[in-house]
Each structure stands twice: as C-alpha cells, then as structure tokens.
Amino acid sequence: MSNGLDFDTIFADLPKVRFPYDKSLPVRGWLIQGEKHQAVFWRSEVSYESEEHSHPYPEWCMVITGWTEVITPEGKQRYNAGDAFLLPAGIPHASISSDDYRSLDVFFSPNHLQAEHSD
C-alpha cells in the first residue's frame, strides 16, 4: 500500500493492543505509551459496534479513514475522516464504525490499555 496507511507496516515496532472492552471485536491497535497518556492507532477492516462503556478520564479521537457514530446520553453523532472529537470523563458511550476504519485515540490515563504479550 503506497498511501501511507498500512498500519501493520508503519507501526510494526509498536506494542500491539486489543480492543479493551470486547476482545472478540475485529479491531487491532498499536500503542504509544506516555507517562500520563496513551495514544493508540486503531484499525478495523470490517464494520463493528462497541458496547456502552465509560472511563474516569477524557478520550480524544481523530478519525483517519471511514467513519464512526458515537452514541452518548445526548444522542448519536457521526464523525467522518478528518473529524476529531473529545469525550469527557465519565460519559457513557458506545460506537458503530465503518469498514476500513482507522483512528488515533488519546486516553488521558497512562494505563487504559495493555500491550499484548508474545507467548
């Protein structure tokens, strides 16, 4: 892939993570660990839905390809490639994401995600 979006190649040296709420979802992630934050590049080739959840810290997201619909108590909002949004701490949210979905999410916590370990 020559468009710079082959996450498997670009992020091959980053730790891999799995979607934290439902391990059966077809979502892969590559983790950048900071002292106070975590950033993850998410990738899914097929559409998926995540169950409602919340966390005690904010989450910022930028959609890179595809789209996602985020469902909160205030309603449903669709975000397309190039859009960014902030989910405040403690807000219950679920999402529906398109085929060929890629995003960059920043979690304002140093331990939201866990790296996969090679066995």
C-alpha positions as CSV (number, residue, x, y, z in Angstrom):
1,M,0.0,0.0,0.0
2,S,1.6,3.3,-1.1
3,N,-0.7,5.8,0.6
4,G,1.0,5.7,4.0
5,L,-1.9,4.0,5.7
6,D,-0.6,0.4,6.0
7,F,-0.6,0.4,9.8
8,D,0.8,-3.2,10.0
9,T,4.0,-1.9,8.4
10,I,4.2,1.6,9.7
11,F,3.6,0.6,13.3
12,A,5.3,-2.8,13.2
13,D,7.7,-1.9,16.0
14,L,5.0,-0.5,18.4
15,P,3.3,-2.7,21.0
16,K,0.0,-4.2,19.8
17,V,-3.2,-3.9,21.8
18,R,-6.6,-5.4,21.5
19,F,-9.9,-3.5,21.8
20,P,-10.2,-3.2,25.6
21,Y,-14.0,-3.8,26.1
22,D,-14.7,-6.8,23.8
23,K,-11.8,-9.0,22.8
24,S,-13.9,-10.6,20.0
25,L,-14.2,-7.3,18.0
26,P,-12.2,-7.2,14.8
27,V,-10.1,-4.2,15.9
28,R,-6.3,-4.1,16.1
29,G,-4.3,-1.3,17.8
30,W,-0.8,-0.1,18.1
31,L,0.2,1.6,21.4
32,I,2.3,4.7,22.1
33,Q,2.8,4.9,25.9
34,G,3.4,8.1,27.7
35,E,3.9,9.0,31.4
36,K,0.4,10.5,31.7
37,H,-1.3,9.5,28.5
38,Q,-1.7,6.7,26.0
39,A,-2.2,7.0,22.2
40,V,-3.4,4.2,20.1
41,F,-3.8,3.8,16.3
42,W,-6.9,1.6,15.8
43,R,-7.6,-0.3,12.6
44,S,-10.6,-2.5,11.6
45,E,-11.2,-3.8,8.1
46,V,-14.9,-4.6,8.8
47,S,-17.7,-2.6,10.4
48,Y,-18.2,-3.2,14.2
49,E,-20.1,-2.0,17.2
50,S,-18.7,-1.4,20.6
51,E,-20.8,-1.8,23.7
52,E,-21.6,1.1,26.0
53,H,-18.8,1.9,28.5
54,S,-17.2,4.9,30.2
55,H,-13.9,5.7,31.8
56,P,-12.9,8.3,34.5
57,Y,-10.7,10.3,32.1
58,P,-11.3,12.0,28.8
59,E,-10.7,10.4,25.4
60,W,-9.8,12.4,22.3
61,C,-10.2,10.8,18.9
62,M,-9.4,11.7,15.3
63,V,-10.9,9.6,12.5
64,I,-8.3,8.9,9.8
65,T,-10.4,6.7,7.4
66,G,-14.0,5.7,7.3
67,W,-16.5,7.0,9.9
68,T,-17.8,6.3,13.4
69,E,-21.1,7.1,15.1
70,V,-20.7,7.8,18.8
71,I,-23.8,7.2,20.9
72,T,-24.0,9.1,24.3
73,P,-26.9,10.0,26.5
74,E,-27.2,13.2,24.5
75,G,-27.8,11.3,21.2
76,K,-25.8,10.0,18.2
77,Q,-23.1,12.0,16.4
78,R,-21.4,10.8,13.2
79,Y,-17.7,11.6,12.6
80,N,-16.0,11.2,9.2
81,A,-12.4,11.0,8.1
82,G,-10.7,14.2,9.3
83,D,-13.0,14.9,12.1
84,A,-11.9,15.0,15.7
85,F,-13.9,14.9,19.0
86,L,-13.5,14.8,22.7
87,L,-15.4,12.5,25.1
88,P,-15.4,14.0,28.6
89,A,-14.5,11.8,31.6
90,G,-17.4,9.6,32.9
91,I,-19.7,10.0,29.8
92,P,-21.2,6.6,28.8
93,H,-20.6,6.0,25.1
94,A,-20.9,3.3,22.5
95,S,-19.9,3.4,18.8
96,I,-20.6,2.0,15.4
97,S,-17.7,2.1,13.0
98,S,-17.4,1.6,9.2
99,D,-15.5,-0.8,7.2
100,D,-11.9,0.2,6.7
101,Y,-11.9,2.3,9.9
102,R,-8.7,3.9,11.2
103,S,-8.4,6.4,14.1
104,L,-6.0,7.9,16.5
105,D,-7.3,7.9,20.1
106,V,-5.6,9.6,23.0
107,F,-6.6,8.4,26.5
108,F,-5.8,10.8,29.3
109,S,-4.6,8.0,31.5
110,P,-1.3,6.1,31.5
111,N,-2.9,2.7,31.9
112,H,-6.2,2.5,30.0
113,L,-4.7,-0.1,27.5
114,Q,-2.5,-3.1,28.0
115,A,0.1,-4.3,25.4
116,E,-0.3,-7.8,24.1
117,H,2.4,-10.1,25.1
118,S,4.0,-12.6,22.8
119,D,3.6,-16.2,24.1
